[in-house]
Amino acid sequence: MKEIKVLGTGCANCKATITLIEQVASVKATPIKLEKVQEMQDIISYGVMSTPAVVIDGKVVHAGGVPSRDKINSWFSV
């Protein structure tokens, strides 16, 4: 199971990122644990300066803007 955190204050781009991740995980039948991180101090602790950002299994894989569906697909590849 992949542990995924979406870092952001709850803006439209953050919500779109969460929705895309859920859709791709569902299509690929990949179990995920999705967490929203909205506290600014927690976001900064990852070294992220722009949101939305995505952390998978403790590693920042994206920051600043909604990731493309292709990029999200690559996160679920073996």
QUIMOSUL-V887093 format. One record per pair of residues at least 12 apart in sequence whose C-alpha atoms are under 7 Angstrom apart, sorted by the first residue. I is the first residue (numbers start at 0). J is the second residue. If there is no record, write none. Layout:
i=I j=J
i=I j=J
//
This chain:
i=0 j=30
i=0 j=31
i=0 j=32
i=1 j=30
i=1 j=31
i=1 j=32
i=1 j=55
i=1 j=56
i=2 j=31
i=2 j=32
i=2 j=33
i=2 j=55
i=2 j=56
i=3 j=31
i=3 j=32
i=3 j=33
i=3 j=34
i=3 j=53
i=3 j=54
i=3 j=55
i=3 j=56
i=4 j=33
i=4 j=34
i=4 j=35
i=4 j=36
i=4 j=53
i=4 j=54
i=4 j=55
i=5 j=17
i=5 j=34
i=5 j=35
i=5 j=36
i=5 j=51
i=5 j=52
i=5 j=53
i=5 j=54
i=6 j=35
i=6 j=36
i=6 j=37
i=6 j=42
i=6 j=50
i=6 j=51
i=6 j=52
i=6 j=53
i=7 j=36
i=7 j=37
i=7 j=50
i=7 j=51
i=7 j=52
i=8 j=37
i=9 j=37
i=12 j=51
i=12 j=64
i=12 j=65
i=13 j=51
i=15 j=65
i=16 j=65
i=16 j=66
i=19 j=68
i=20 j=71
i=23 j=72
i=47 j=62
i=49 j=62
i=49 j=63
i=50 j=62
i=50 j=63
i=50 j=64
i=51 j=63
i=51 j=64
i=51 j=65
//
